[in-house]
């Protein structure tokens, strides 16, 4: 992934965080995470708390791999809480009628969920994530007698310089069924589905519409292909839709492990 893709993947991971107990609701939800150009002014704060901001910071080429960039990101979380004059509830949490919901959770509780989510990104292509927390700060008393606490995480990721669309790996045939390892593709923010097919010869293609037969599937298994034969390339693609249109926009490039020559 390049920095544009990685910022969106971080956003998607944060949106998917849930509380581990109680109602198991989202920590932020789909309207609580934003990719932003920099710190917010007071009149830009989202109306709902908690929320998270992702910023794309400076990047530098990797001296050992010119096609990779050591990219910096910052994730800032904000929690608002009422109920005490010192702002303690905003930092460590206060009364929580349901530990599976965000009301009453402190910044340190939200931050623990965020750190876990970001560290999961190591499974993605080109992502060697290093996460450091830079501490919690709390504002003074607001007009509604509430406090806001912020926590900041500095994230360093090894990104590709160009956009990259991960190919499935481990394609193999078991009886009449083809299967593959879906994880690096199917858990990306922009994944749409897999397509499986074959072409004559020994050269894989870069577009599944060029295949003689195509099966569409969102899992790690494809139905059996009739008349399995030698002299073909059997190939699985991951199809991507980064804009969320519901239609194919990009296909994974053929990589060793995503096709089999018979």
C-alpha positions, 0 to 999 in steps of 0.5 A: 500500500502507498500512503494514500491507501494506508491512511484509508486502511487505518481509518477502516481499522479504527471504524471497525473497533468494537468494545470487547464486553457488554453490547460490543458496540463500535468505539467510534463507528462509521461517522467518528473517524476522519482523515484530516490535514492537521489539528482541528480548531475548536469550531471544527470538532465533530459533534459526537464523541469519541472521535479519531483523526488520521493525518499523513505526515512526512515520509522518506525513501527507504535507503535499502529499497528505493521503491519503499517509503518510511511514512509517518502518520498521526492518530489522535483520539478525543473523548469528552466526559462529564461528572467531575471537576478535575477531568479524571473521567475523561482520562480514565473513565467514569460510570459506564452503564454498559461497558460495551458502549462508548459513553463513560469511557476514558481516553486511556480506554479508547487508546488501548483499543486504538493501539490494538487495531493499528498493530493489526495492520502488520498483516498488510502488504508493505506495512511494518507498523511501529506505534508509539503513544505520546501521552494523554492531555485534557482540556479545562472545563468547557461551557457544559461542564465537561472535559475533553481528553486527547491521546496521540499515537505516532505511527511509522509504516513502510509504504510502497511509493506507488499504489499496490493491489495485493494478489491472493496467494497459495492458489491450489486445486483440491478435487474439483475445488480451487482455494487460496489464502484470502487474508491479505486481500479480503481484509483491505478497506477497498476489497470487493471480491475474488475472480477465478478463471483460466486462459490457454497457454502458460502466461497469466493475464492482468485482467480477469475479463480476458479469462475464458471462464470466471467465477466470482466469490467473496470467500477463499474458495471457488467452485470447480472449473469444468474440464480441468486440463493441461495447457492452461493458466488457472488464476485468481484475482482480487478485485478492488473498489477504493471509492466504494462504488460497488464496481470493479476499479482495480485488479491485483497483478499476477504474482507467483502464488496467484496462478497455476500453470498446468 
